[in-house]
Amino acid sequence: MIELKNISFSYGEQQILNNFNLNVNEGECVQLYGTSGSGKTTVLRIILGLENVIIGNVIVPQKISTVFQEDRLLENKDVLSNVRLVIPNEKYPIADALIKEFGLWDDRKKRVSQLSGGMKRKVAIIRAIVYDGDALILDEPFNGLDSDNKKIIAQVIKREFLNKSKPVLLITHIKEDAQLLNAKVIEICGNC
């Protein structure tokens, strides 16, 4: 479960969240929807412990898989190295299977710097999935991906997280992305 209770948060004088509440139950996907600057990424940072909350309570699993807006890959390493970075050797077959399922097997030994933007995005998503956290947070995960790839990724997320009763938080300003994961949509409007 991911739970934020009565969270208020400011950057200096600028209040971003005011008495904000969020619940993502086990096996549920919630899409946090809002315009740029509404506080979506701040919520992600609070959940991950990258921002300290003075007012309110945060209850989150200890191990969280995350896909950030930026791919955060090692550009000089190959696809296999990037994906395997977060897992022990015995989980390599799981990672390899996902690389195949996402259509990247023929590119597995290419450096990330040689990949297209969409391919890099898939590598970042695979790495988050194989990390096997107790929850998954996705920040604008489908950027640069076509509808077929989005559908494949959504099916894997359902299989590996939602069907295993793990919460998924989808942070995006694109409402249509919620439909891919049957997400409940919660609108965030920042300081309102």
C-alpha positions in Angstrom: 0.0 0.0 0.0 1.0 3.6 -0.7 -0.6 6.1 1.6 -0.1 9.8 1.9 -2.2 11.5 4.7 -2.7 15.2 5.0 0.5 16.1 3.3 1.5 19.8 3.0 4.7 20.6 1.3 6.5 23.8 0.1 9.6 24.7 -1.7 10.6 27.8 0.3 7.7 30.2 0.1 5.9 28.3 -2.7 3.4 25.8 -1.4 3.1 22.8 -3.7 0.8 20.5 -1.7 -1.9 21.5 0.8 -3.5 18.8 2.9 -3.0 16.2 0.1 -4.2 12.6 0.5 -3.5 9.6 -1.7 -4.2 5.9 -1.3 -3.0 3.2 -3.7 -4.2 -0.2 -2.4 -2.6 -3.6 -3.1 -3.3 -4.7 -6.7 -4.6 -1.3 -7.6 -3.4 1.2 -10.2 -3.9 4.9 -9.5 -3.1 7.5 -12.1 -2.1 10.9 -10.6 -3.2 13.3 -13.3 -2.4 17.0 -13.4 -0.8 19.8 -15.5 2.9 20.6 -15.4 3.8 22.1 -12.1 0.8 20.7 -10.2 3.0 18.6 -7.8 3.0 15.2 -9.5 6.8 14.7 -9.4 6.9 16.2 -5.8 4.5 13.4 -4.8 6.9 10.9 -6.3 9.9 12.4 -4.6 8.0 12.3 -1.2 7.1 8.6 -1.7 10.7 7.7 -2.5 12.0 9.7 0.5 13.8 12.2 -1.7 11.8 15.1 0.0 11.1 15.3 3.7 7.6 16.0 4.8 7.1 18.1 7.9 3.2 18.0 7.9 1.5 14.7 7.2 2.2 11.0 7.2 3.7 8.8 4.5 3.3 5.0 4.5 5.1 3.2 1.7 6.7 -0.2 1.1 10.4 -0.4 1.7 11.3 -1.6 -1.8 9.8 0.4 -4.6 10.5 -0.1 -8.4 10.6 3.3 -10.2 10.6 4.5 -13.7 11.5 8.2 -13.7 10.7 10.7 -16.4 14.4 10.5 -17.5 15.6 7.0 -18.4 18.6 7.2 -16.0 20.6 4.6 -17.9 24.3 4.0 -18.1 24.9 5.2 -21.7 28.2 3.5 -22.2 26.9 0.1 -21.0 24.9 -2.3 -23.1 21.2 -3.2 -22.6 22.0 -6.4 -20.6 24.3 -4.6 -18.2 21.7 -1.8 -17.6 19.0 -4.3 -16.9 21.1 -6.7 -14.8 22.5 -3.9 -12.7 19.7 -4.1 -10.1 19.4 -7.9 -9.8 21.4 -10.9 -8.5 22.8 -13.4 -11.0 20.0 -15.9 -10.4 17.4 -13.5 -11.8 19.2 -13.0 -15.1 16.9 -15.5 -16.9 13.9 -13.3 -15.8 15.6 -10.2 -17.2 16.5 -12.0 -20.4 12.9 -13.1 -20.9 11.6 -9.5 -20.5 14.2 -8.2 -22.9 12.9 -10.7 -25.5 9.2 -9.9 -24.7 9.9 -6.2 -25.2 11.6 -6.9 -28.6 15.1 -5.9 -27.6 16.9 -9.3 -27.7 18.7 -8.6 -30.9 19.9 -5.3 -29.4 20.9 -6.7 -26.0 24.7 -6.1 -26.6 24.3 -2.6 -28.0 25.4 0.3 -25.9 22.5 2.4 -24.7 23.9 5.4 -26.4 23.2 3.6 -29.7 19.5 3.1 -29.0 16.5 5.2 -30.0 14.6 7.1 -27.4 11.8 4.5 -27.4 14.3 1.6 -27.0 15.9 3.4 -24.1 12.5 3.8 -22.5 11.8 0.1 -22.7 15.2 -0.7 -21.1 14.4 1.7 -18.2 11.0 0.0 -17.7 12.4 -3.5 -17.9 15.0 -2.6 -15.2 12.3 -1.3 -12.9 10.2 -4.5 -13.4 13.0 -6.9 -12.8 14.0 -5.0 -9.6 10.7 -6.6 -8.3 9.7 -4.0 -5.8 6.7 -4.2 -3.5 5.2 -1.3 -5.4 5.8 0.4 -8.8 5.9 4.1 -9.5 5.8 5.2 -13.1 6.5 8.9 -14.0 5.5 9.6 -17.6 6.5 6.0 -18.5 5.1 5.9 -22.0 6.9 8.9 -23.5 8.4 8.0 -26.9 6.5 4.7 -27.3 3.9 3.7 -29.9 0.5 2.2 -29.0 1.7 -1.4 -29.6 4.6 -1.1 -27.3 2.4 0.7 -24.7 0.0 -2.3 -24.8 2.8 -4.8 -24.3 4.3 -2.9 -21.4 0.9 -2.5 -19.8 0.3 -6.3 -20.0 3.6 -7.0 -18.3 3.0 -4.4 -15.6 -0.4 -6.0 -14.9 1.1 -9.5 -14.8 4.1 -8.6 -12.6 2.6 -6.1 -10.2 -1.2 -5.7 -10.2 -1.9 -9.5 -10.5 0.5 -10.0 -7.6 -1.4 -7.6 -5.4 1.2 -4.9 -5.6 0.2 -1.2 -5.9 1.1 0.8 -9.0 1.2 4.6 -9.1 1.1 6.1 -12.6 2.1 9.8 -12.7 1.2 11.5 -16.0 -0.6 14.4 -17.6 -2.0 12.1 -20.3 -5.4 10.7 -19.3 -5.4 8.0 -22.0 -2.5 6.2 -20.3 -4.8 5.4 -17.4 -6.9 3.2 -19.6 -3.9 0.9 -20.4 -3.7 -0.1 -16.8 -7.4 0.2 -15.8 -6.3 3.0 -13.4 -8.4 5.0 -11.1 -7.7 8.7 -12.0 -7.0 11.2 -9.2 -6.5 14.8 -10.3 -3.9 16.9 -8.5 -4.0 20.6 -8.9 -1.2 21.7 -6.6 -2.0 24.3 -4.0 -5.8 23.9 -4.1 
